Amino acid sequence: MTDHNNPSEPFFTKTTPSTPPPSTTTISHSSSELEEITKLWYQQQEQCQLTMKQLRENENIVSGADWMEYLARVYSERLAIQTVHLPLHSQNVITFQKMNQMANQLAYYLITSKCTTDSGEEKRIYTPISEIEGENYVMTQGDVVCLLMENCVNFIPSWGGLSKLGLTIACINTNLTSDRMKHAIELSGARAIFVSRRMLPVFEKAKQEEQEFEIATRKAHIKDFKVYIVEDIINFDDHRMLENPDRVKYRGNITGEDALFYIYTSGTTGKSKCARFSHRRFIGAGVTWSIQMDLVKDDKYYIPLPLYHGNGGVVAVSAIFLVGGCCVLREKFSASNFLNDIRTFGCTATIYIGELWRYMYNTPEKEDDADNPLRVAAGNGLRKDIWDKVIKRFGIKKIVEHYGQTEMLSAHPMINSYGRAGSCGFIPFDLWTNQKKEVLVTYDFETDSIKRDPVTGFCEIAGPGVPGEDITQIPEIYKAYNSHEDNLKKVYRDVFEKGDIWYRSGDVLKYDTDGFFYFVDRLGDSFRWKGENVSTTEVCEAITKTLDHHIALKEANVYGVQVPHCEGRAGMARLLLDHSVDVASLDTEFLVAELKKHLPHYAIPLFLRISTTESDKTSTLKFIKSHYQAEGFDLDQVGHEKILFLDPSTKSKYIPLSRELFHSILEGKIRL
């Protein structure tokens, strides 16, 4: 038995995973199964709380840096990181001890080095708070620095070394265009950027318009913004046993609620926001997901998602490291290489977003798809229509689907590891309905806000089966972002009584009487048409379900577009068909007939945009919809892509949108 008072031993000592009941996927559970699930849920919550307490009290783990030093102490020579498809001669394997040593190299470089400022003045790069005299330094505890790096062995040691000095790491998306990178840096208020040699040209491109870049850094109150190439600091062949930097001196004031990371939201409908991600949430995520996924030290966790985002960099990394397992990094997701990597590296776990499984499912099926070591997959967005198909085809034993946001208050307990297909989480029904700290409230899409009683002005809780926005009560304005203006947008006041304050998620969920929750839509991805709210997720699923069986549909991107003389937005679906499909052969009468079976009349898209190229996506494979919404159904804006229009005379098929029809719509001559 592990002695939890002995700091040389890890808490997690299981060598073989257990499988909690029930082990199969289903759309419903019996009463006895629900009893078992509820019992297991309470056990998991208790285990999470106990482990967090032990890590804090027995190991004194408060920050990400404490966590990294703990891992090096208890797992030392165990393999921590392995990478695939790196350039020739690149080092691609490190142990936990090596990871910590590399972090220490970076920390000591900053502590001991000086730099020359733009004005020619020599300054220390880093100075602890206790030694600050005037402005003789570039950065100190509590400052923010940017990290621009691809998935590689240096990524985690780099943020670890910065964390050891009490710095907050703004994780920059490697796919940002120049203007968005300027925006990200300005938003973070960073004092410096640490960039890999691979990403240096990306950063330099952003600096080409030097004047604009300097304006961006000046707005963020940055005087001597410095650029550091990580490979020039971390020497892989340096095997010195550097001591950990003094905790009290360099990060003594850091608390669990301070920001370990700034993680940028995906920006599907506009520019990204800078979400604060605390040390406590990072550590808690590792505890939560290692338990829910039933991870053990011999597991290998395949991570094809970017480390600068929450799923790859937090959910996956924190969970597998806590049990002493190894993460296997791929720089970028590849559907054609996914199973090959899983087999080659013996990966037993993986992280996903729903679109990943859609891409995998669209690859040509092979007889041996299920012949792989993958046991468990965690993530969010796996849709009900392919849930069972994915499990069966790829031989996955367990799916751990969750609901959450980068900017949420804490590690969210809404997780479904219990086999309910299509559900994003479970909370015992009695517990959920008897507490009032987090609730779903009915939403008024006319005013784009929660519904309020016309007499009292207060809101109504959404019951079982009723979609509602997820909100959580808070004592004061929650610092979800580092922008006060953005934080104010995430707040509702006077919801159930005068003076109360609630954090708004912007997500619509619903739940059933079993206690299972289902993601309905993100409010930014919903639109109003014919006086009704239309869920882009539901429309997308209906189209996919209909066309998947008849033609090679590769993707469906659904959004609302403005139509002159009409309130709200009309539905539009950008469809990517296989190159072998002739648009003229598309049976749109069948499509409309099937959509009518699954959707209310107002949700059936008015326009189809037929494409031969993939829709633009964020780095986490979410559709970017804003510019498609702006282009709308304008024939001059969509290039060579064909627009089909729901026949206004019959409403039973789609017809090509001609110039005549286009102008008739603009002039309001056609009744929609």
Long-range contacts (C-beta under 8 A, 24 or more apart in sequence): 4-54, 4-58, 5-58, 7-58, 7-59, 7-73, 7-74, 8-73, 8-74, 9-74, 10-74, 10-75, 10-297, 10-323, 10-324, 11-51, 11-54, 11-55, 12-290, 12-295, 12-296, 12-297, 12-322, 12-323, 12-324, 14-296, 14-297, 14-323, 15-296, 15-297, 15-298, 16-296, 17-294, 17-295, 17-296, 17-299, 17-375, 17-376, 18-294, 19-294, 19-397, 19-398, 20-294, 20-417, 20-418, 22-418, 22-419, 23-397, 23-398, 23-419, 24-419, 25-387, 25-388, 25-391, 25-399, 25-419, 25-420, 25-421, 26-419, 26-420, 26-421, 27-420, 27-421, 27-422, 28-420, 28-514, 29-418, 29-419, 29-420, 29-514, 34-514, 34-515, 37-418, 37-426, 38-428, 38-515, 40-418, 41-418, 41-426, 41-427, 41-428, 42-428, 44-291, 44-292, 45-413, 47-291, 48-284, 48-287, 48-288, 48-291, 51-287, 51-291, 52-283, 52-284, 52-287, 55-283, 55-287, 56-256, 61-283, 62-254, 62-255, 62-256, 62-279, 63-163, 63-251, 63-254, 63-256, 63-258, 63-260, 63-279, 64-159, 64-160, 64-163, 64-260, 64-279, 64-282, 64-283, 65-103, 65-160, 65-163, 65-164, 65-247, 65-251, 66-247, 67-279, 67-282, 67-283, 67-286, 67-318, 68-99, 68-100, 68-103, 68-160, 68-163, 68-164, 69-100, 69-244, 71-96, 71-99, 71-100, 71-321, 71-322, 71-324, 72-96, 72-97, 72-99, 72-100, 72-101, 74-324, 75-297, 75-324, 78-297, 78-324, 78-326, 79-326, 80-321, 80-326, 80-327, 81-153, 81-156, 81-326, 81-327, 81-329, 82-300, 82-326, 82-327, 82-328, 82-329, 82-345, 83-151, 83-152, 83-153, 83-328, 83-329, 83-330, 83-331, 84-328, 84-329, 84-330, 84-341, 84-344, 84-345, 85-330, 85-331, 85-337, 86-152, 90-152, 91-153, 91-236, 92-153, 93-153, 94-153, 94-157, 96-321, 96-324, 99-156, 99-157, 99-160, 100-157, 100-160, 100-244, 101-238, 101-239, 101-240, 101-241, 101-242, 102-154, 102-157, 102-158, 102-160, 102-161, 102-234, 102-236, 103-157, 103-158, 103-160, 103-161, 103-163, 103-164, 104-161, 104-164, 104-242, 104-243, 104-244, 104-245, 105-161, 105-233, 105-234, 105-235, 105-238, 105-242, 106-157, 106-158, 106-160, 106-161, 106-162, 106-194, 106-230, 106-233, 106-234, 107-161, 107-162, 107-164, 107-165, 107-245, 107-250, 108-242, 108-245, 109-233, 110-139, 110-161, 110-162, 110-165, 111-165, 111-245, 111-250, 115-224, 115-226, 117-223, 117-224, 118-223, 118-224, 123-224, 125-226, 126-165, 128-249, 128-250, 129-253, 130-249, 138-191, 138-192, 138-224, 138-226, 139-165, 139-167, 139-191, 139-192, 140-166, 141-165, 141-166, 141-167, 141-250, 141-251, 141-252, 141-253, 141-254, 142-166, 142-167, 142-168, 142-253, 142-258, 143-167, 143-168, 143-190, 143-191, 144-168, 144-169, 144-170, 144-188, 144-189, 144-190, 144-191, 144-262, 145-169, 145-170, 145-190, 145-191, 145-192, 145-193, 145-194, 146-170, 146-172, 146-184, 146-185, 146-188, 146-190, 146-192, 146-193, 146-194, 147-171, 147-172, 147-193, 147-194, 147-195, 147-308, 148-172, 148-174, 148-193, 148-194, 148-195, 148-196, 148-199, 148-202, 148-203, 149-174, 149-194, 149-195, 149-196, 149-198, 149-199, 149-230, 149-307, 149-308, 150-174, 150-196, 150-198, 150-199, 150-331, 151-303, 151-306, 151-307, 151-312, 151-329, 151-330, 151-331, 151-332, 152-196, 152-198, 152-329, 152-331, 153-236, 153-329, 154-196, 154-230, 154-231, 154-234, 155-307, 155-329, 156-307, 156-317, 157-234, 158-194, 158-230, 158-234, 159-260, 159-261, 161-234, 162-194, 163-251, 163-260, 164-244, 164-245, 164-250, 164-251, 165-245, 165-250, 165-251, 166-250, 166-251, 166-253, 166-254, 168-258, 168-259, 168-260, 168-261, 168-262, 169-260, 169-261, 169-262, 170-261, 170-262, 170-264, 170-274, 171-261, 171-262, 171-263, 171-264, 171-307, 171-308, 171-309, 171-313, 172-264, 172-308, 173-264, 173-272, 173-306, 173-308, 173-309, 173-619, 174-199, 174-202, 174-306, 174-308, 174-619, 175-618, 175-619, 176-202, 176-206, 178-205, 178-206, 178-208, 178-209, 180-267, 180-271, 180-272, 181-206, 182-206, 182-212, 182-213, 182-216, 183-216, 183-271, 183-272, 184-264, 184-272, 184-274, 185-216, 185-217, 185-220, 186-216, 186-217, 186-219, 186-220, 187-220, 187-264, 187-272, 187-273, 187-274, 187-482, 187-483, 188-220, 188-262, 188-274, 188-482, 189-220, 189-221, 189-222, 189-482, 190-220, 190-222, 190-225, 191-222, 191-225, 191-226, 192-225, 192-226, 192-227, 192-228, 193-225, 193-226, 193-227, 193-228, 194-228, 194-230, 195-227, 195-228, 195-229, 195-230, 196-229, 196-230, 196-231, 197-229, 197-230, 197-231, 200-229, 203-227, 254-279, 255-279, 256-280, 256-283, 259-482, 261-313, 261-314, 262-482, 263-308, 263-309, 263-310, 263-313, 263-314, 263-406, 264-308, 265-406, 265-407, 266-309, 266-618, 266-619, 266-620, 266-622, 267-618, 267-624, 268-524, 268-525, 268-618, 268-622, 268-623, 268-624, 268-625, 268-626, 269-524, 269-525, 269-625, 269-626, 270-626, 273-407, 273-481, 273-483, 273-486, 274-481, 274-482, 274-483, 274-486, 275-405, 275-406, 275-407, 275-480, 275-481, 276-407, 276-479, 276-480, 276-481, 276-482, 277-310, 277-314, 277-406, 280-410, 281-314, 281-410, 281-411, 282-314, 282-318, 283-318, 284-410, 284-411, 285-314, 285-315, 285-318, 285-319, 285-411, 286-317, 286-318, 286-319, 286-321, 286-322, 287-322, 287-411, 288-319, 288-411, 288-413, 288-415, 289-315, 289-316, 289-318, 289-319, 289-378, 289-400, 290-319, 290-320, 290-322, 290-323, 292-378, 292-400, 292-415, 292-417, 293-319, 293-349, 293-376, 293-378, 293-398, 293-400, 293-417, 294-376, 294-398, 295-319, 295-320, 295-322, 295-323, 295-325, 295-349, 295-376, 296-323, 296-325, 297-323, 297-324, 297-325, 298-325, 298-348, 299-323, 299-325, 299-326, 299-348, 299-349, 299-375, 300-325, 300-326, 300-327, 300-328, 300-345, 300-346, 300-347, 300-348, 300-349, 301-325, 301-326, 301-327, 301-328, 301-347, 301-348, 301-349, 301-350, 301-351, 302-327, 302-328, 302-330, 302-341, 302-342, 302-345, 302-347, 302-349, 302-350, 302-351, 302-374, 303-327, 303-328, 303-329, 303-330, 303-350, 303-351, 304-330, 304-332, 304-333, 304-334, 304-338, 304-341, 304-350, 304-351, 304-356, 305-333, 305-351, 305-352, 305-353, 305-356, 305-620, 306-332, 306-619, 306-620, 308-619, 309-406, 309-619, 309-620, 310-404, 310-406, 311-351, 311-352, 311-353, 311-379, 311-380, 311-620, 312-351, 315-351, 315-378, 315-379, 316-351, 316-378, 319-378, 320-349, 325-349, 333-359, 333-621, 335-359, 335-360, 335-362, 335-363, 336-363, 339-369, 339-372, 339-394, 342-372, 342-373, 342-374, 343-372, 343-373, 346-373, 347-373, 347-374, 348-373, 348-374, 348-375, 348-376, 349-374, 349-375, 349-376, 349-377, 349-378, 350-374, 350-376, 350-377, 350-378, 351-377, 351-378, 351-379, 352-377, 352-378, 352-379, 352-381, 352-382, 353-379, 353-380, 353-381, 353-620, 353-621, 353-622, 354-379, 354-380, 354-381, 354-382, 354-383, 355-381, 355-617, 355-621, 355-622, 356-621, 357-382, 357-386, 357-390, 358-383, 358-386, 358-555, 359-621, 360-390, 360-394, 361-386, 361-389, 361-390, 361-393, 362-554, 365-393, 369-393, 369-394, 369-395, 370-394, 370-395, 371-395, 376-400, 378-402, 380-404, 380-424, 380-519, 381-519, 383-422, 383-537, 383-541, 384-421, 384-422, 384-541, 385-541, 385-544, 385-545, 387-421, 387-422, 388-421, 401-425, 403-470, 403-507, 403-509, 403-517, 403-519, 405-505, 405-507, 407-480, 407-481, 407-490, 408-480, 408-505, 409-472, 409-474, 409-478, 409-480, 409-503, 414-517, 416-516, 416-517, 420-514, 420-516, 422-518, 423-516, 423-517, 423-518, 424-509, 424-517, 424-518, 424-519, 425-516, 425-517, 426-515, 426-516, 426-517, 427-511, 427-515, 427-517, 428-515, 429-511, 429-513, 429-514, 429-515, 431-515, 432-511, 432-515, 436-473, 436-496, 437-472, 437-473, 438-470, 438-471, 438-472, 438-473, 439-468, 439-470, 439-471, 440-466, 440-467, 440-468, 440-469, 440-470, 440-471, 440-509, 440-510, 440-511, 441-468, 441-469, 441-471, 441-495, 442-466, 442-467, 442-468, 443-467, 443-468, 443-469, 443-508, 443-523, 443-533, 445-526, 445-528, 445-532, 445-533, 446-528, 446-531, 448-523, 449-492, 450-492, 450-495, 450-504, 457-494, 458-494, 458-495, 458-496, 458-497, 459-492, 459-495, 459-496, 462-510, 464-510, 464-511, 464-512, 464-513, 465-510, 465-511, 465-512, 466-510, 467-508, 467-509, 467-510, 467-520, 468-508, 468-509, 468-510, 469-504, 469-505, 469-506, 469-507, 469-508, 469-509, 469-523, 470-505, 470-507, 470-508, 470-509, 471-495, 471-502, 471-503, 471-504, 471-505, 472-502, 472-503, 472-505, 473-500, 473-501, 473-502, 473-503, 474-501, 474-502, 474-503, 475-501, 476-501, 477-501, 478-503, 508-535, 525-559, 525-625, 527-559, 527-560, 527-568, 527-569, 527-571, 528-560, 528-567, 528-568, 528-569, 529-560, 529-568, 529-569, 529-570, 529-571, 529-602, 529-603, 530-568, 530-601, 530-602, 531-567, 531-568, 531-602, 532-600, 532-602, 532-603, 534-560, 534-571, 534-602, 534-603, 535-603, 536-560, 538-599, 538-603, 539-571, 539-573, 539-599, 539-603, 539-604, 539-605, 540-573, 542-594, 542-595, 542-598, 542-599, 542-603, 543-573, 543-575, 543-591, 543-595, 543-605, 545-594, 545-598, 546-590, 546-591, 546-594, 546-595, 546-598, 547-575, 547-591, 550-587, 550-590, 551-577, 551-578, 551-581, 551-586, 552-577, 552-578, 552-580, 552-581, 553-577, 553-578, 554-578, 554-614, 555-614, 555-615, 557-615, 557-623, 557-625, 557-628, 558-605, 559-623, 559-625, 559-628, 559-629, 560-629, 561-607, 561-629, 561-632, 561-633, 562-629, 562-632, 563-606, 563-632, 563-633, 563-665, 563-672, 564-665, 564-666, 564-667, 564-668, 565-668, 566-672, 569-629, 570-605, 570-606, 570-607, 570-672, 571-603, 571-604, 571-605, 571-606, 571-607, 572-605, 572-606, 572-607, 572-608, 572-609, 572-628, 572-632, 572-633, 573-605, 573-607, 573-608, 573-609, 574-609, 574-611, 574-615, 574-628, 575-608, 575-609, 575-610, 575-611, 576-611, 576-612, 576-613, 576-614, 576-615, 577-610, 577-611, 577-612, 579-612, 583-610, 583-642, 586-610, 586-654, 588-644, 588-653, 588-654, 588-655, 589-652, 589-653, 591-654, 592-646, 592-651, 592-652, 592-653, 592-654, 593-652, 601-651, 604-646, 605-646, 606-645, 606-646, 606-672, 607-633, 607-643, 607-644, 607-645, 607-646, 607-657, 608-643, 608-644, 608-654, 609-633, 609-638, 609-641, 609-642, 609-643, 609-644, 610-641, 610-642, 610-643, 610-644, 611-641, 612-641, 633-657, 633-662, 633-665, 634-662, 635-659, 635-662, 648-672
